[in-house]
Amino acid sequence: MKALALAAWLLISSGAAAGQTPDRDVVAADILTARTEKTMTTRGLLETYYKGFAQKKGWDSVLSDDFKFVGGDMTKTAPIVGKSAYVEIIKRFSLLFTAMRVKEMIVAGDRACVIANYDYVFPNGKSINGDVAEIWKVRDGKLDALTIFFDTLTFHVLTEK
C-alpha cells in the first residue's frame, strides 16, 4: 500500500513539476492496475502451487527459501522456517491424501486465504473428506508464509497407530 501511495505521489508531482495538471483518473487507473497485477501475481503463485500440490509434484518451485509454516498443532505458534523443512512435512502429509481441490480463494494484494478440500485415507484405513483454511503471505514474488487451520483432534485420532 505504501508503494502505491508513493507511485501516486510520484505521478502527481512529476506532472506538477513539468507544469502540467495530472489527470487524477489516470493516476487512479495506474494505482488500480498496480493492485490488480499484484493480486494476479499472488493468484498465479497459488494456482501454480495448488496445481502441483494436487499432482504431488512441482508445487515447491514457488516457495521462498525461508518459507514459514504454522499448522498442525494449535499450541505451537512459532513457525517452522525453511523451504526444505516444509517440503519434509508435506512428504509425510502427502501419504495421507488421495485428492485435493481448491474450494475458494480470496486474494488481497500479497495475502490470500484458500479453503482447500482434501480426501484422506489414514493408516487405520478410515477415509474422510475435510476442509483446511490456509492463510498465505507473498514476498518478493514467492509464497513466503502459510498458516493452516483444521480439525486437529480428528486428524490426530485417525493418525494414531
KEDRENLO-721517 format. One line per 10 residues: number of its first residue (from 1); their letters; for each residue x, z, y of N, C-alpha, C. Coordinates in pm, 1 decimal, m for minus. Atoms other than C-alpha are relative to their C-alpha. Example, Ala and Ser with C-alpha at 12.3 -4.5 7.8 and 13.67 -1.06 7.14 Angstrom:
2
1 = AS = 89.0,0.0,m119.0,1230.0,780.0,m450.0,90.0,0.0,120.0 | m82.0,m6.0,m119.0,1367.0,714.0,m106.0,m77.0,73.0,109.0 $
END
This chain:
161
1 = MKALALAAWL = 82.0,0.0,m117.2,0.0,0.0,0.0,87.5,0.0,125.0 | m88.9,m3.3,m115.2,287.1,78.9,238.3,59.6,m137.3,23.8 | m57.2,133.9,m12.4,437.2,m263.3,165.9,m100.9,m95.3,62.9 | 102.6,86.4,m57.0,106.3,m431.0,250.3,m17.8,28.6,149.2 | 11.8,m36.2,m141.0,79.6,m240.9,577.6,119.3,m53.4,78.3 | m119.7,52.3,m63.9,438.8,m336.6,662.2,m9.9,m151.2,15.2 | 16.0,146.1,m6.5,364.5,m701.1,580.5,m97.2,m37.5,111.0 | 97.2,27.7,m105.8,61.1,m693.3,809.4,63.0,21.7,136.7 | m65.1,m28.5,m127.7,261.8,m535.3,1089.6,100.0,m109.6,34.7 | m97.1,105.5,m24.4,538.6,m795.3,1049.1,m67.9,m130.1,39.8 $
11 = LISSGAAAGQ = 73.1,122.6,m33.5,289.2,m1081.5,1054.3,m55.5,7.0,142.5 | 59.0,m15.4,m132.6,117.3,m946.8,1363.1,108.6,1.5,106.7 | m104.6,m11.8,m101.3,438.0,m856.9,1550.3,79.6,m128.8,14.0 | m74.3,125.4,m11.3,610.0,m1187.7,1468.4,m77.3,m99.7,84.9 | 82.5,87.0,m84.7,318.6,m1375.9,1624.9,3.1,44.9,144.2 | m0.7,m53.6,m136.3,316.6,m1148.0,1927.1,134.6,m25.7,66.7 | m133.4,22.6,m54.6,693.4,m1186.7,1974.2,17.0,m145.1,41.9 | m9.4,142.2,m32.5,653.6,m1563.5,1978.5,m101.4,m38.9,107.4 | 96.9,26.6,m103.3,384.9,m1531.4,2246.5,m132.7,m51.2,m52.7 | 123.9,46.3,61.0,104.7,m1610.8,2003.2,m87.7,119.5,m33.2 $
21 = TPDRDVVAAD = 92.9,m102.3,45.1,m203.7,m1413.0,1925.5,m23.5,m24.4,m148.1 | 17.3,22.6,143.3,m208.9,m1364.7,1547.8,m147.4,m7.1,m38.3 | 135.7,11.8,53.4,m520.6,m1467.1,1360.1,m19.0,112.4,m100.7 | 18.1,m116.1,86.1,m637.4,m1139.3,1210.3,m63.2,m37.3,m134.1 | 57.3,44.2,127.4,m841.5,m1324.8,943.8,108.5,m52.3,m93.1 | m111.6,50.2,81.6,m522.3,m1496.4,825.5,81.9,116.5,m52.7 | m74.2,m119.4,42.1,m340.1,m1163.2,817.1,m75.0,70.6,m112.5 | 80.5,m65.8,103.5,m626.9,m1009.8,616.8,3.6,m79.5,m129.6 | m5.2,84.6,120.4,m625.2,m1305.9,375.2,135.5,14.1,m68.3 | m133.2,m16.7,58.6,m248.2,m1269.8,326.6,12.9,134.2,m70.8 $
31 = ILTARTEKTM = m3.4,m132.2,63.7,m289.0,m898.7,250.1,m80.6,m2.8,m129.0 | 83.3,9.9,119.7,m572.0,m970.7,4.7,72.0,m78.8,m108.7 | m75.8,80.1,97.2,m357.9,m1238.0,m164.4,110.3,84.0,m63.2 | m107.2,m85.2,53.7,m68.7,m991.8,m200.0,m56.5,101.5,m98.0 | 62.6,m96.0,91.5,m303.0,m734.4,m357.1,m42.5,m68.6,m129.4 | 47.4,72.4,117.9,m452.5,m993.6,m593.7,117.5,m38.6,m88.6 | m116.7,37.5,79.7,m110.7,m1117.8,m701.4,55.7,120.3,m73.6 | m49.8,m120.5,64.4,m1.1,m762.5,m774.3,m91.9,40.6,m114.9 | 95.4,m33.1,104.8,m320.1,m696.3,m970.8,14.3,m97.4,m116.1 | m16.0,99.2,106.1,m274.7,m1020.3,m1164.3,127.4,27.3,m78.8 $
41 = TTRGLLETYY = m123.9,m31.8,69.3,81.2,m918.4,m1245.6,m22.4,116.3,m95.8 | 29.4,m114.2,85.8,m36.4,m584.4,m1381.0,m88.5,m43.6,m116.7 | 89.9,50.1,104.6,m319.0,m754.6,m1572.6,77.2,m87.8,m99.7 | m79.2,87.3,87.5,m76.5,m1014.8,m1708.8,91.3,79.3,m92.6 | m85.0,m86.5,82.6,163.2,m745.0,m1830.2,m81.3,65.3,m110.9 | 85.1,m66.5,98.7,m120.7,m562.3,m2002.9,m53.1,m98.3,m103.6 | 48.1,99.9,95.5,m259.6,m879.3,m2159.2,109.9,m38.1,m99.3 | m113.4,28.1,88.6,85.9,m959.5,m2298.1,21.7,114.9,m97.3 | m19.2,m118.5,83.4,125.0,m603.5,m2425.9,m105.7,7.1,m110.2 | 107.1,m18.7,98.6,m215.1,m585.9,m2597.0,m10.6,m116.1,m99.2 $
51 = KGFAQKKGWD = m0.1,113.3,94.4,m194.4,m934.9,m2747.5,105.2,26.2,m107.8 | m105.3,m32.5,95.7,135.2,m836.9,m2909.3,m30.3,124.3,m81.4 | 31.2,m125.9,68.6,16.0,m487.5,m2993.6,m98.6,m23.2,m113.4 | 99.3,30.6,103.0,m284.3,m623.4,m3184.9,64.8,m73.9,m118.1 | m70.3,74.9,105.2,m46.0,m851.8,m3378.8,118.6,78.5,m56.4 | m110.3,m88.3,39.0,210.3,m569.6,m3412.5,136.0,m68.0,13.9 | m129.7,62.2,m30.1,489.3,m783.3,m3263.5,0.0,m53.1,143.2 | m16.6,56.3,m132.8,621.1,m883.6,m2924.1,m59.7,78.6,114.5 | 64.7,m80.4,m103.5,445.4,m607.4,m2732.8,99.4,74.5,88.2 | m95.2,m85.7,m71.5,758.5,m421.6,m2622.5,81.6,m73.3,107.9 $
61 = SVLSDDFKFV = m78.1,76.7,m98.2,905.5,m702.7,m2407.3,m38.6,31.9,144.1 | 48.9,m28.3,m136.0,700.7,m588.0,m2105.8,19.7,145.5,42.0 | m24.5,m141.3,m31.1,815.2,m222.5,m2114.7,129.9,17.3,77.2 | m124.0,m34.2,m70.4,1070.8,m76.5,m1874.7,92.1,75.4,m96.2 | m96.7,m69.3,86.1,1388.9,64.0,m2028.3,m19.3,150.8,1.7 | 22.7,m145.0,m9.4,1299.8,413.2,m1903.1,m149.4,32.4,m7.8 | 144.2,m15.7,20.0,935.6,388.9,m2016.1,m33.6,146.4,m28.3 | 43.5,m138.7,16.1,745.5,719.6,m2004.2,m133.5,3.1,m73.4 | 121.0,m8.2,81.1,482.5,814.1,m2262.5,m43.9,145.1,m15.5 | 60.8,m130.4,23.4,247.7,1112.6,m2276.4,m123.3,m24.0,m85.9 $
71 = GGDMTKTAPI = 119.8,13.6,82.2,m6.1,1149.3,m2554.5,18.5,57.4,m138.3 | m3.7,m48.5,136.9,m95.2,1278.3,m2894.6,m6.1,150.7,m14.4 | 3.1,m146.3,4.7,m69.8,1647.7,m2807.9,m27.3,50.2,140.9 | 38.9,m40.2,m134.7,m257.3,1786.0,m2509.1,78.3,120.9,52.5 | m79.4,m114.1,m45.2,m23.8,2089.5,m2497.4,138.7,m43.4,48.0 | m130.7,51.5,m42.3,280.8,1867.8,m2431.4,m21.4,m106.4,106.9 | 25.6,91.4,m111.0,250.9,1711.8,m2088.6,126.7,m66.2,53.5 | m124.3,65.2,m41.8,617.0,1624.5,m2038.9,11.2,m133.9,m73.8 | m6.5,130.6,66.4,672.4,1255.4,m2106.7,119.0,m13.6,m93.4 | m110.3,47.3,82.5,882.3,1111.6,m2382.7,56.1,m118.5,76.6 $
81 = VGKSAYVEII = m58.8,101.7,m86.3,1126.4,892.0,m2192.1,89.1,m93.7,m80.5 | m84.2,102.2,60.5,1283.5,567.5,m2305.7,m81.0,m98.6,m82.4 | 68.0,105.5,73.2,1163.9,236.8,m2441.2,18.8,15.9,m150.5 | m26.9,m11.6,144.3,1331.8,292.9,m2779.2,m75.8,117.9,m62.0 | 76.2,m114.9,52.3,1165.0,635.4,m2820.5,m146.3,m38.6,m18.7 | 139.4,43.0,10.5,823.1,479.8,m2754.9,m16.4,m100.0,m115.0 | 5.0,97.1,110.7,895.8,192.8,m2996.4,m5.2,73.3,m134.0 | 1.3,m77.7,125.2,965.4,450.1,m3270.1,m135.5,67.2,m22.9 | 133.5,m60.6,12.4,636.2,628.9,m3200.3,m99.4,m105.6,m47.8 | 94.2,106.5,34.2,448.9,300.1,m3224.2,25.3,m53.7,m141.0 $
91 = KRFSLLFTAM = m26.7,40.7,139.9,623.2,207.4,m3550.4,m80.1,87.0,m96.1 | 76.8,m91.1,85.1,462.9,515.9,m3706.0,m150.4,m20.0,19.4 | 142.0,18.0,m30.8,128.5,465.1,m3530.0,m53.4,m130.6,m60.1 | 43.0,131.0,52.0,113.2,100.2,m3641.2,m35.2,3.3,m147.7 | 34.2,m13.6,141.7,94.6,214.9,m4002.0,m144.6,45.8,m18.9 | 134.1,m58.1,10.9,m243.8,374.3,m3926.6,m113.0,m90.0,49.4 | 109.9,84.0,m46.5,m436.7,97.2,m3750.6,9.1,m140.0,m59.5 | 6.8,134.2,58.8,m551.1,m229.0,m3901.8,m41.7,m104.5,102.1 | 40.7,91.5,m106.4,m700.4,m382.1,m3588.8,m19.6,79.2,128.6 | 26.7,m62.1,m129.8,m729.6,m311.1,m3218.9,m48.9,m107.5,94.4 $
101 = RVKEMIVAGD = 52.4,91.4,m100.3,m907.1,m464.1,m2926.3,m16.2,76.6,131.3 | 23.8,m59.6,m131.3,m939.0,m400.3,m2554.0,m148.8,m9.7,28.2 | 142.8,m2.9,m33.4,m1294.4,m292.7,m2470.4,m21.3,m17.2,149.8 | 13.6,6.4,m144.8,m1242.3,m253.3,m2098.3,135.3,17.6,65.3 | m124.6,m11.1,m75.3,m959.5,m297.9,m1848.1,m34.8,2.4,148.4 | 20.1,m11.7,m144.4,m968.4,m179.2,m1488.1,138.7,4.8,62.2 | m131.9,9.9,m62.2,m670.3,m279.0,m1274.3,m14.2,23.5,149.4 | m4.3,m27.2,m143.5,m592.1,m143.1,m928.0,145.7,0.0,43.7 | m139.3,11.6,m43.1,m259.0,m269.8,m799.6,95.3,23.6,m114.8 | m99.7,m29.0,103.7,19.8,m115.5,m1004.9,m46.7,107.8,m97.9 $
111 = RACVIANYDY = 58.3,m96.8,93.7,m215.0,112.6,m1201.2,m115.3,m64.9,m74.4 | 110.1,55.7,78.9,m464.3,41.7,m1474.8,m50.3,103.6,m99.0 | 60.1,m80.5,105.4,m698.5,206.7,m1720.2,m57.7,m97.2,m101.8 | 49.7,83.1,108.8,m771.9,48.9,m2056.0,m70.3,90.3,m100.1 | 64.3,m64.4,113.7,m1024.1,160.0,m2314.8,28.5,m92.4,m117.6 | m37.5,77.6,118.3,m874.1,37.9,m2639.8,m74.6,55.3,m120.2 | 75.0,m39.1,118.2,m1063.5,43.8,m2965.9,83.0,m34.7,m123.9 | m84.8,15.4,117.9,m883.8,90.1,m3298.7,m78.4,20.6,m128.7 | 47.1,m22.6,137.1,m976.7,54.3,m3665.2,115.9,66.6,m73.7 | m104.2,m78.5,67.0,m779.4,321.2,m3852.0,m27.5,9.4,m149.8 $
121 = VFPNGKSING = 6.0,m38.3,140.4,m705.5,373.3,m4219.6,107.9,106.4,m16.9 | m91.1,m113.1,8.8,m549.3,715.5,m4279.9,58.8,14.6,m139.8 | m64.3,m16.9,131.5,m317.2,822.8,m4565.5,m94.4,52.5,m109.1 | 95.7,m52.5,98.6,m610.5,1002.0,m4732.4,m106.0,m104.5,m39.0 | 93.2,107.5,32.5,m798.4,668.0,m4749.3,m119.7,m10.1,92.0 | 113.6,m0.7,m92.9,m1051.5,756.4,m4478.8,19.0,m107.0,107.9 | m0.8,102.3,m104.6,m1136.8,470.5,m4242.1,m94.2,42.0,111.8 | 85.2,m28.8,m115.4,m1269.0,529.2,m3891.9,31.1,m100.4,110.4 | m19.4,80.4,m119.4,m1306.8,346.3,m3564.3,m2.3,95.6,117.7 | m3.4,m91.3,m113.2,m1213.3,515.6,m3239.0,54.6,m63.5,126.1 $
131 = DVAEIWKVRD = m46.0,45.7,m131.1,m1154.2,461.8,m2869.7,112.8,88.9,50.0 | m108.9,m71.7,m65.5,m843.2,560.4,m2677.9,1.0,m42.1,146.3 | m15.0,28.1,m143.1,m827.2,588.2,m2297.8,149.3,m5.2,28.9 | m141.8,22.6,m23.7,m492.3,450.4,m2185.9,21.2,m26.4,149.6 | m24.4,6.6,m143.1,m371.5,507.0,m1829.0,142.1,m50.7,22.2 | m127.8,70.7,m17.3,m88.7,274.9,m1716.7,50.8,4.5,144.0 | m66.1,20.5,m129.2,161.0,254.1,m1430.7,101.9,m111.5,m18.0 | m94.4,110.9,0.5,367.0,m52.9,m1347.5,102.7,24.1,109.7 | m106.4,m12.3,m100.1,701.6,m50.1,m1166.9,98.5,m114.5,m20.8 | m100.0,107.4,2.7,935.2,m337.8,m1082.7,m31.7,m107.3,m104.6 $
141 = GKLDALTIFF = 39.2,108.7,88.3,737.7,m590.6,m1286.0,m2.3,33.1,m147.9 | 3.8,m43.4,140.6,732.6,m385.7,m1607.9,m100.4,113.5,m14.8 | 81.8,m117.6,31.3,495.0,m141.9,m1773.6,95.3,118.4,m4.1 | m96.1,m108.4,m17.6,659.0,187.1,m1680.5,m46.1,134.4,m56.0 | 48.3,m129.0,48.9,433.1,471.2,m1794.7,m137.8,m15.9,m62.1 | 127.4,0.1,70.0,143.9,537.0,m2029.0,m36.5,143.3,m36.8 | 56.1,m126.5,45.0,m71.4,844.5,m2078.4,m127.5,m33.9,m75.1 | 118.0,30.9,80.8,m330.6,834.3,m2355.6,m83.3,125.0,m26.0 | 94.4,m106.8,30.5,m638.9,1043.6,m2430.4,m87.8,m45.2,m115.3 | 82.4,31.8,116.4,m820.5,1051.4,m2765.0,m33.5,128.5,m73.7 $
151 = DTLTFHVLTE = 42.2,m115.2,79.5,m975.7,1282.2,m3023.4,117.2,44.5,m88.5 | m120.1,m41.6,72.4,m655.7,1456.8,m3130.9,m31.6,85.7,m122.5 | 34.6,m84.5,114.8,m828.8,1703.1,m3364.8,m33.8,m85.5,m122.0 | 35.6,88.0,111.6,m987.3,1433.3,m3581.7,123.3,m72.9,m50.8 | m121.2,73.2,38.4,m662.3,1237.4,m3578.0,93.1,90.3,m81.4 | m87.4,m95.0,68.2,m462.3,1545.5,m3682.0,m53.1,32.7,m141.3 | 61.0,m34.0,130.4,m704.0,1640.4,m3962.2,15.9,m115.8,m99.2 | m5.6,116.4,89.4,m702.9,1286.9,m4103.3,141.5,m43.4,m35.8 | m138.4,35.4,33.8,m324.8,1251.3,m4095.0,70.7,108.2,m81.3 | m59.3,m104.0,83.8,m259.4,1578.5,m4279.3,9.5,m49.3,m143.5 $
161 = K = m18.1,42.1,140.6,m125.9,1528.9,m4628.9,m47.4,104.8,m95.3 $
END
